[in-house]
Amino acid sequence: MIENFLTESKHRLIDIIDFFPDPTFVIGNDKKVIIWNAAMEIVSGVIVQI
């Protein structure tokens, strides 16, 4: 039950970030980029596989 909630929440956040028209990324506690959106892929030329 909790795993389903966390998985669903993660997917919602990914959808929200990917929806932004501006290049956007998220940095984790370890100071590494953990996700970025399609606009960032266009700017950087790096495609991220989820």
mmCIF file as Biopython writes it, N, C-alpha, C and O atoms, coordinates in Angstrom:
data_model
#
loop_
_atom_site.group_PDB
_atom_site.id
_atom_site.type_symbol
_atom_site.label_atom_id
_atom_site.label_alt_id
_atom_site.label_comp_id
_atom_site.label_asym_id
_atom_site.label_entity_id
_atom_site.label_seq_id
_atom_site.pdbx_PDB_ins_code
_atom_site.Cartn_x
_atom_site.Cartn_y
_atom_site.Cartn_z
_atom_site.occupancy
_atom_site.B_iso_or_equiv
_atom_site.auth_seq_id
_atom_site.auth_asym_id
_atom_site.pdbx_PDB_model_num
ATOM 1   N N  . MET A ? 1  ? 0.823  -1.196 0.000   1.0 0.0 1  A 1 
ATOM 2   C CA . MET A ? 1  ? 0.000  0.000  0.000   1.0 0.0 1  A 1 
ATOM 3   C C  . MET A ? 1  ? 0.866  1.258  0.000   1.0 0.0 1  A 1 
ATOM 4   O O  . MET A ? 1  ? 0.644  2.148  -0.821  1.0 0.0 1  A 1 
ATOM 5   N N  . ILE A ? 2  ? 1.831  1.355  0.885   1.0 0.0 2  A 1 
ATOM 6   C CA . ILE A ? 2  ? 2.719  2.516  0.915   1.0 0.0 2  A 1 
ATOM 7   C C  . ILE A ? 2  ? 3.575  2.556  -0.344  1.0 0.0 2  A 1 
ATOM 8   O O  . ILE A ? 2  ? 3.811  3.628  -0.901  1.0 0.0 2  A 1 
ATOM 9   N N  . GLU A ? 3  ? 4.044  1.387  -0.799  1.0 0.0 3  A 1 
ATOM 10  C CA . GLU A ? 3  ? 4.848  1.343  -2.021  1.0 0.0 3  A 1 
ATOM 11  C C  . GLU A ? 3  ? 4.056  1.878  -3.205  1.0 0.0 3  A 1 
ATOM 12  O O  . GLU A ? 3  ? 4.595  2.618  -4.028  1.0 0.0 3  A 1 
ATOM 13  N N  . ASN A ? 4  ? 2.798  1.515  -3.297  1.0 0.0 4  A 1 
ATOM 14  C CA . ASN A ? 4  ? 1.949  2.012  -4.392  1.0 0.0 4  A 1 
ATOM 15  C C  . ASN A ? 4  ? 1.800  3.527  -4.319  1.0 0.0 4  A 1 
ATOM 16  O O  . ASN A ? 4  ? 1.866  4.210  -5.342  1.0 0.0 4  A 1 
ATOM 17  N N  . PHE A ? 5  ? 1.599  4.053  -3.117  1.0 0.0 5  A 1 
ATOM 18  C CA . PHE A ? 5  ? 1.470  5.494  -2.933  1.0 0.0 5  A 1 
ATOM 19  C C  . PHE A ? 5  ? 2.748  6.209  -3.349  1.0 0.0 5  A 1 
ATOM 20  O O  . PHE A ? 5  ? 2.689  7.221  -4.047  1.0 0.0 5  A 1 
ATOM 21  N N  . LEU A ? 6  ? 3.907  5.695  -2.928  1.0 0.0 6  A 1 
ATOM 22  C CA . LEU A ? 6  ? 5.179  6.320  -3.278  1.0 0.0 6  A 1 
ATOM 23  C C  . LEU A ? 6  ? 5.446  6.255  -4.776  1.0 0.0 6  A 1 
ATOM 24  O O  . LEU A ? 6  ? 5.923  7.225  -5.365  1.0 0.0 6  A 1 
ATOM 25  N N  . THR A ? 7  ? 5.145  5.131  -5.386  1.0 0.0 7  A 1 
ATOM 26  C CA . THR A ? 7  ? 5.332  4.987  -6.833  1.0 0.0 7  A 1 
ATOM 27  C C  . THR A ? 7  ? 4.436  5.955  -7.588  1.0 0.0 7  A 1 
ATOM 28  O O  . THR A ? 7  ? 4.877  6.608  -8.534  1.0 0.0 7  A 1 
ATOM 29  N N  . GLU A ? 8  ? 3.181  6.049  -7.174  1.0 0.0 8  A 1 
ATOM 30  C CA . GLU A ? 8  ? 2.243  6.968  -7.815  1.0 0.0 8  A 1 
ATOM 31  C C  . GLU A ? 8  ? 2.695  8.413  -7.635  1.0 0.0 8  A 1 
ATOM 32  O O  . GLU A ? 8  ? 2.625  9.202  -8.578  1.0 0.0 8  A 1 
ATOM 33  N N  . SER A ? 9  ? 3.153  8.766  -6.449  1.0 0.0 9  A 1 
ATOM 34  C CA . SER A ? 9  ? 3.640  10.118 -6.190  1.0 0.0 9  A 1 
ATOM 35  C C  . SER A ? 9  ? 4.847  10.445 -7.049  1.0 0.0 9  A 1 
ATOM 36  O O  . SER A ? 9  ? 4.954  11.547 -7.588  1.0 0.0 9  A 1 
ATOM 37  N N  . LYS A ? 10 ? 5.758  9.487  -7.177  1.0 0.0 10 A 1 
ATOM 38  C CA . LYS A ? 10 ? 6.953  9.691  -8.008  1.0 0.0 10 A 1 
ATOM 39  C C  . LYS A ? 10 ? 6.555  9.961  -9.456  1.0 0.0 10 A 1 
ATOM 40  O O  . LYS A ? 10 ? 7.090  10.873 -10.086 1.0 0.0 10 A 1 
ATOM 41  N N  . HIS A ? 11 ? 5.632  9.183  -9.981  1.0 0.0 11 A 1 
ATOM 42  C CA . HIS A ? 11 ? 5.193  9.359  -11.365 1.0 0.0 11 A 1 
ATOM 43  C C  . HIS A ? 11 ? 4.487  10.698 -11.570 1.0 0.0 11 A 1 
ATOM 44  O O  . HIS A ? 11 ? 4.641  11.326 -12.617 1.0 0.0 11 A 1 
ATOM 45  N N  . ARG A ? 12 ? 3.720  11.135 -10.582 1.0 0.0 12 A 1 
ATOM 46  C CA . ARG A ? 12 ? 3.062  12.438 -10.678 1.0 0.0 12 A 1 
ATOM 47  C C  . ARG A ? 12 ? 4.091  13.561 -10.722 1.0 0.0 12 A 1 
ATOM 48  O O  . ARG A ? 12 ? 3.968  14.493 -11.517 1.0 0.0 12 A 1 
ATOM 49  N N  . LEU A ? 13 ? 5.102  13.470 -9.870  1.0 0.0 13 A 1 
ATOM 50  C CA . LEU A ? 13 ? 6.141  14.502 -9.854  1.0 0.0 13 A 1 
ATOM 51  C C  . LEU A ? 13 ? 6.914  14.530 -11.168 1.0 0.0 13 A 1 
ATOM 52  O O  . LEU A ? 13 ? 7.230  15.603 -11.682 1.0 0.0 13 A 1 
ATOM 53  N N  . ILE A ? 14 ? 7.215  13.370 -11.706 1.0 0.0 14 A 1 
ATOM 54  C CA . ILE A ? 14 ? 7.904  13.301 -13.000 1.0 0.0 14 A 1 
ATOM 55  C C  . ILE A ? 14 ? 7.043  13.946 -14.081 1.0 0.0 14 A 1 
ATOM 56  O O  . ILE A ? 14 ? 7.548  14.701 -14.912 1.0 0.0 14 A 1 
ATOM 57  N N  . ASP A ? 15 ? 5.747  13.650 -14.072 1.0 0.0 15 A 1 
ATOM 58  C CA . ASP A ? 15 ? 4.839  14.247 -15.064 1.0 0.0 15 A 1 
ATOM 59  C C  . ASP A ? 15 ? 4.791  15.766 -14.929 1.0 0.0 15 A 1 
ATOM 60  O O  . ASP A ? 15 ? 4.786  16.476 -15.934 1.0 0.0 15 A 1 
ATOM 61  N N  . ILE A ? 16 ? 4.757  16.268 -13.697 1.0 0.0 16 A 1 
ATOM 62  C CA . ILE A ? 16 ? 4.716  17.712 -13.462 1.0 0.0 16 A 1 
ATOM 63  C C  . ILE A ? 16 ? 5.985  18.364 -13.984 1.0 0.0 16 A 1 
ATOM 64  O O  . ILE A ? 16 ? 5.921  19.368 -14.695 1.0 0.0 16 A 1 
ATOM 65  N N  . ILE A ? 17 ? 7.138  17.804 -13.640 1.0 0.0 17 A 1 
ATOM 66  C CA . ILE A ? 17 ? 8.413  18.371 -14.082 1.0 0.0 17 A 1 
ATOM 67  C C  . ILE A ? 17 ? 8.521  18.331 -15.593 1.0 0.0 17 A 1 
ATOM 68  O O  . ILE A ? 17 ? 8.975  19.299 -16.204 1.0 0.0 17 A 1 
ATOM 69  N N  . ASP A ? 18 ? 8.119  17.242 -16.203 1.0 0.0 18 A 1 
ATOM 70  C CA . ASP A ? 18 ? 8.220  17.118 -17.655 1.0 0.0 18 A 1 
ATOM 71  C C  . ASP A ? 18 ? 7.270  18.066 -18.377 1.0 0.0 18 A 1 
ATOM 72  O O  . ASP A ? 18 ? 7.520  18.431 -19.526 1.0 0.0 18 A 1 
ATOM 73  N N  . PHE A ? 19 ? 6.188  18.469 -17.723 1.0 0.0 19 A 1 
ATOM 74  C CA . PHE A ? 19 ? 5.204  19.373 -18.310 1.0 0.0 19 A 1 
ATOM 75  C C  . PHE A ? 19 ? 5.735  20.797 -18.448 1.0 0.0 19 A 1 
ATOM 76  O O  . PHE A ? 19 ? 5.301  21.531 -19.335 1.0 0.0 19 A 1 
ATOM 77  N N  . PHE A ? 20 ? 6.672  21.201 -17.578 1.0 0.0 20 A 1 
ATOM 78  C CA . PHE A ? 20 ? 7.205  22.561 -17.611 1.0 0.0 20 A 1 
ATOM 79  C C  . PHE A ? 20 ? 7.849  22.841 -18.965 1.0 0.0 20 A 1 
ATOM 80  O O  . PHE A ? 20 ? 8.625  22.023 -19.459 1.0 0.0 20 A 1 
ATOM 81  N N  . PRO A ? 21 ? 7.536  23.987 -19.572 1.0 0.0 21 A 1 
ATOM 82  C CA . PRO A ? 21 ? 8.134  24.313 -20.872 1.0 0.0 21 A 1 
ATOM 83  C C  . PRO A ? 21 ? 9.590  24.773 -20.755 1.0 0.0 21 A 1 
ATOM 84  O O  . PRO A ? 21 ? 10.338 24.723 -21.731 1.0 0.0 21 A 1 
ATOM 85  N N  . ASP A ? 22 ? 9.986  25.215 -19.571 1.0 0.0 22 A 1 
ATOM 86  C CA . ASP A ? 22 ? 11.355 25.682 -19.354 1.0 0.0 22 A 1 
ATOM 87  C C  . ASP A ? 22 ? 12.242 24.525 -18.908 1.0 0.0 22 A 1 
ATOM 88  O O  . ASP A ? 22 ? 11.771 23.604 -18.241 1.0 0.0 22 A 1 
ATOM 89  N N  . PRO A ? 23 ? 13.530 24.566 -19.273 1.0 0.0 23 A 1 
ATOM 90  C CA . PRO A ? 23 ? 14.447 23.531 -18.796 1.0 0.0 23 A 1 
ATOM 91  C C  . PRO A ? 23 ? 14.443 23.502 -17.259 1.0 0.0 23 A 1 
ATOM 92  O O  . PRO A ? 23 ? 14.689 24.516 -16.606 1.0 0.0 23 A 1 
ATOM 93  N N  . THR A ? 24 ? 14.161 22.335 -16.707 1.0 0.0 24 A 1 
ATOM 94  C CA . THR A ? 24 ? 14.024 22.188 -15.263 1.0 0.0 24 A 1 
ATOM 95  C C  . THR A ? 24 ? 14.698 20.904 -14.818 1.0 0.0 24 A 1 
ATOM 96  O O  . THR A ? 24 ? 14.616 19.882 -15.499 1.0 0.0 24 A 1 
ATOM 97  N N  . PHE A ? 25 ? 15.369 20.960 -13.668 1.0 0.0 25 A 1 
ATOM 98  C CA . PHE A ? 25 ? 15.967 19.757 -13.116 1.0 0.0 25 A 1 
ATOM 99  C C  . PHE A ? 25 ? 15.844 19.754 -11.606 1.0 0.0 25 A 1 
ATOM 100 O O  . PHE A ? 25 ? 15.622 20.796 -10.989 1.0 0.0 25 A 1 
ATOM 101 N N  . VAL A ? 26 ? 15.988 18.578 -11.014 1.0 0.0 26 A 1 
ATOM 102 C CA . VAL A ? 26 ? 15.900 18.403 -9.566  1.0 0.0 26 A 1 
ATOM 103 C C  . VAL A ? 26 ? 17.219 17.837 -9.074  1.0 0.0 26 A 1 
ATOM 104 O O  . VAL A ? 26 ? 17.754 16.888 -9.647  1.0 0.0 26 A 1 
ATOM 105 N N  . ILE A ? 27 ? 17.738 18.429 -8.003  1.0 0.0 27 A 1 
ATOM 106 C CA . ILE A ? 27 ? 18.983 17.968 -7.395  1.0 0.0 27 A 1 
ATOM 107 C C  . ILE A ? 27 ? 18.647 17.279 -6.079  1.0 0.0 27 A 1 
ATOM 108 O O  . ILE A ? 27 ? 17.900 17.818 -5.263  1.0 0.0 27 A 1 
ATOM 109 N N  . GLY A ? 28 ? 19.209 16.073 -5.872  1.0 0.0 28 A 1 
ATOM 110 C CA . GLY A ? 28 ? 18.971 15.309 -4.652  1.0 0.0 28 A 1 
ATOM 111 C C  . GLY A ? 28 ? 19.845 15.782 -3.501  1.0 0.0 28 A 1 
ATOM 112 O O  . GLY A ? 28 ? 20.678 16.674 -3.653  1.0 0.0 28 A 1 
ATOM 113 N N  . ASN A ? 29 ? 19.635 15.167 -2.356  1.0 0.0 29 A 1 
ATOM 114 C CA . ASN A ? 29 ? 20.405 15.508 -1.153  1.0 0.0 29 A 1 
ATOM 115 C C  . ASN A ? 29 ? 21.901 15.317 -1.338  1.0 0.0 29 A 1 
ATOM 116 O O  . ASN A ? 29 ? 22.702 15.973 -0.673  1.0 0.0 29 A 1 
ATOM 117 N N  . ASP A ? 30 ? 22.277 14.424 -2.237  1.0 0.0 30 A 1 
ATOM 118 C CA . ASP A ? 30 ? 23.696 14.161 -2.476  1.0 0.0 30 A 1 
ATOM 119 C C  . ASP A ? 30 ? 24.283 15.115 -3.519  1.0 0.0 30 A 1 
ATOM 120 O O  . ASP A ? 30 ? 25.400 14.920 -3.998  1.0 0.0 30 A 1 
ATOM 121 N N  . LYS A ? 31 ? 23.507 16.153 -3.861  1.0 0.0 31 A 1 
ATOM 122 C CA . LYS A ? 31 ? 23.931 17.203 -4.793  1.0 0.0 31 A 1 
ATOM 123 C C  . LYS A ? 31 ? 24.135 16.699 -6.224  1.0 0.0 31 A 1 
ATOM 124 O O  . LYS A ? 31 ? 24.944 17.250 -6.972  1.0 0.0 31 A 1 
ATOM 125 N N  . LYS A ? 32 ? 23.399 15.651 -6.599  1.0 0.0 32 A 1 
ATOM 126 C CA . LYS A ? 32 ? 23.425 15.124 -7.962  1.0 0.0 32 A 1 
ATOM 127 C C  . LYS A ? 32 ? 22.049 15.326 -8.590  1.0 0.0 32 A 1 
ATOM 128 O O  . LYS A ? 32 ? 21.025 15.268 -7.909  1.0 0.0 32 A 1 
ATOM 129 N N  . VAL A ? 33 ? 22.045 15.561 -9.893  1.0 0.0 33 A 1 
ATOM 130 C CA . VAL A ? 33 ? 20.780 15.714 -10.615 1.0 0.0 33 A 1 
ATOM 131 C C  . VAL A ? 33 ? 20.085 14.353 -10.630 1.0 0.0 33 A 1 
ATOM 132 O O  . VAL A ? 33 ? 20.680 13.347 -11.018 1.0 0.0 33 A 1 
ATOM 133 N N  . ILE A ? 34 ? 18.823 14.331 -10.204 1.0 0.0 34 A 1 
ATOM 134 C CA . ILE A ? 34 ? 18.093 13.066 -10.160 1.0 0.0 34 A 1 
ATOM 135 C C  . ILE A ? 34 ? 17.041 12.956 -11.260 1.0 0.0 34 A 1 
ATOM 136 O O  . ILE A ? 34 ? 16.625 11.851 -11.609 1.0 0.0 34 A 1 
ATOM 137 N N  . ILE A ? 35 ? 16.608 14.090 -11.809 1.0 0.0 35 A 1 
ATOM 138 C CA . ILE A ? 35 ? 15.641 14.071 -12.912 1.0 0.0 35 A 1 
ATOM 139 C C  . ILE A ? 35 ? 15.682 15.420 -13.615 1.0 0.0 35 A 1 
ATOM 140 O O  . ILE A ? 35 ? 15.940 16.446 -12.986 1.0 0.0 35 A 1 
ATOM 141 N N  . TRP A ? 36 ? 15.429 15.417 -14.920 1.0 0.0 36 A 1 
ATOM 142 C CA . TRP A ? 36 ? 15.221 16.662 -15.646 1.0 0.0 36 A 1 
ATOM 143 C C  . TRP A ? 36 ? 14.198 16.440 -16.726 1.0 0.0 36 A 1 
ATOM 144 O O  . TRP A ? 36 ? 13.867 15.304 -17.063 1.0 0.0 36 A 1 
ATOM 145 N N  . ASN A ? 37 ? 13.696 17.534 -17.270 1.0 0.0 37 A 1 
ATOM 146 C CA . ASN A ? 37 ? 12.584 17.422 -18.209 1.0 0.0 37 A 1 
ATOM 147 C C  . ASN A ? 37 ? 13.051 17.435 -19.658 1.0 0.0 37 A 1 
ATOM 148 O O  . ASN A ? 37 ? 14.241 17.562 -19.945 1.0 0.0 37 A 1 
ATOM 149 N N  . ALA A ? 38 ? 12.083 17.299 -20.566 1.0 0.0 38 A 1 
ATOM 150 C CA . ALA A ? 38 ? 12.386 17.229 -21.993 1.0 0.0 38 A 1 
ATOM 151 C C  . ALA A ? 38 ? 13.032 18.515 -22.492 1.0 0.0 38 A 1 
ATOM 152 O O  . ALA A ? 38 ? 13.895 18.472 -23.369 1.0 0.0 38 A 1 
ATOM 153 N N  . ALA A ? 39 ? 12.625 19.659 -21.946 1.0 0.0 39 A 1 
ATOM 154 C CA . ALA A ? 39 ? 13.234 20.926 -22.353 1.0 0.0 39 A 1 
ATOM 155 C C  . ALA A ? 39 ? 14.722 20.948 -22.000 1.0 0.0 39 A 1 
ATOM 156 O O  . ALA A ? 39 ? 15.530 21.483 -22.759 1.0 0.0 39 A 1 
ATOM 157 N N  . MET A ? 40 ? 15.085 20.374 -20.863 1.0 0.0 40 A 1 
ATOM 158 C CA . MET A ? 40 ? 16.495 20.302 -20.470 1.0 0.0 40 A 1 
ATOM 159 C C  . MET A ? 40 ? 17.253 19.357 -21.391 1.0 0.0 40 A 1 
ATOM 160 O O  . MET A ? 40 ? 18.421 19.595 -21.700 1.0 0.0 40 A 1 
ATOM 161 N N  . GLU A ? 41 ? 16.607 18.301 -21.827 1.0 0.0 41 A 1 
ATOM 162 C CA . GLU A ? 41 ? 17.241 17.384 -22.785 1.0 0.0 41 A 1 
ATOM 163 C C  . GLU A ? 41 ? 17.560 18.100 -24.086 1.0 0.0 41 A 1 
ATOM 164 O O  . GLU A ? 41 ? 18.617 17.877 -24.676 1.0 0.0 41 A 1 
ATOM 165 N N  . ILE A ? 42 ? 16.657 18.955 -24.535 1.0 0.0 42 A 1 
ATOM 166 C CA . ILE A ? 42 ? 16.874 19.699 -25.772 1.0 0.0 42 A 1 
ATOM 167 C C  . ILE A ? 42 ? 18.057 20.660 -25.604 1.0 0.0 42 A 1 
ATOM 168 O O  . ILE A ? 42 ? 18.921 20.745 -26.476 1.0 0.0 42 A 1 
ATOM 169 N N  . VAL A ? 43 ? 18.087 21.375 -24.486 1.0 0.0 43 A 1 
ATOM 170 C CA . VAL A ? 43 ? 19.155 22.347 -24.240 1.0 0.0 43 A 1 
ATOM 171 C C  . VAL A ? 43 ? 20.511 21.659 -24.096 1.0 0.0 43 A 1 
ATOM 172 O O  . VAL A ? 43 ? 21.514 22.126 -24.637 1.0 0.0 43 A 1 
ATOM 173 N N  . SER A ? 44 ? 20.532 20.544 -23.362 1.0 0.0 44 A 1 
ATOM 174 C CA . SER A ? 44 ? 21.805 19.884 -23.054 1.0 0.0 44 A 1 
ATOM 175 C C  . SER A ? 44 ? 22.234 18.897 -24.138 1.0 0.0 44 A 1 
ATOM 176 O O  . SER A ? 44 ? 23.423 18.612 -24.279 1.0 0.0 44 A 1 
ATOM 177 N N  . GLY A ? 45 ? 21.275 18.373 -24.904 1.0 0.0 45 A 1 
ATOM 178 C CA . GLY A ? 45 ? 21.585 17.353 -25.888 1.0 0.0 45 A 1 
ATOM 179 C C  . GLY A ? 45 ? 21.755 15.968 -25.284 1.0 0.0 45 A 1 
ATOM 180 O O  . GLY A ? 45 ? 22.148 15.030 -25.978 1.0 0.0 45 A 1 
ATOM 181 N N  . VAL A ? 46 ? 21.460 15.834 -23.986 1.0 0.0 46 A 1 
ATOM 182 C CA . VAL A ? 46 ? 21.582 14.550 -23.283 1.0 0.0 46 A 1 
ATOM 183 C C  . VAL A ? 46 ? 20.178 14.010 -23.022 1.0 0.0 46 A 1 
ATOM 184 O O  . VAL A ? 46 ? 19.343 14.692 -22.427 1.0 0.0 46 A 1 
ATOM 185 N N  . ILE A ? 47 ? 19.925 12.791 -23.465 1.0 0.0 47 A 1 
ATOM 186 C CA . ILE A ? 47 ? 18.624 12.146 -23.259 1.0 0.0 47 A 1 
ATOM 187 C C  . ILE A ? 47 ? 18.725 11.223 -22.052 1.0 0.0 47 A 1 
ATOM 188 O O  . ILE A ? 47 ? 19.635 10.401 -21.950 1.0 0.0 47 A 1 
ATOM 189 N N  . VAL A ? 48 ? 17.763 11.377 -21.134 1.0 0.0 48 A 1 
ATOM 190 C CA . VAL A ? 48 ? 17.759 10.580 -19.906 1.0 0.0 48 A 1 
ATOM 191 C C  . VAL A ? 48 ? 16.705 9.489  -20.031 1.0 0.0 48 A 1 
ATOM 192 O O  . VAL A ? 48 ? 15.558 9.764  -20.381 1.0 0.0 48 A 1 
ATOM 193 N N  . GLN A ? 49 ? 17.092 8.261  -19.746 1.0 0.0 49 A 1 
ATOM 194 C CA . GLN A ? 49 ? 16.162 7.134  -19.713 1.0 0.0 49 A 1 
ATOM 195 C C  . GLN A ? 49 ? 15.695 6.929  -18.280 1.0 0.0 49 A 1 
ATOM 196 O O  . GLN A ? 49 ? 16.511 6.828  -17.364 1.0 0.0 49 A 1 
ATOM 197 N N  . ILE A ? 50 ? 14.389 6.866  -18.088 1.0 0.0 50 A 1 
ATOM 198 C CA . ILE A ? 50 ? 13.842 6.652  -16.739 1.0 0.0 50 A 1 
ATOM 199 C C  . ILE A ? 50 ? 13.570 5.176  -16.552 1.0 0.0 50 A 1 
ATOM 200 O O  . ILE A ? 50 ? 13.106 4.763  -15.489 1.0 0.0 50 A 1 
#
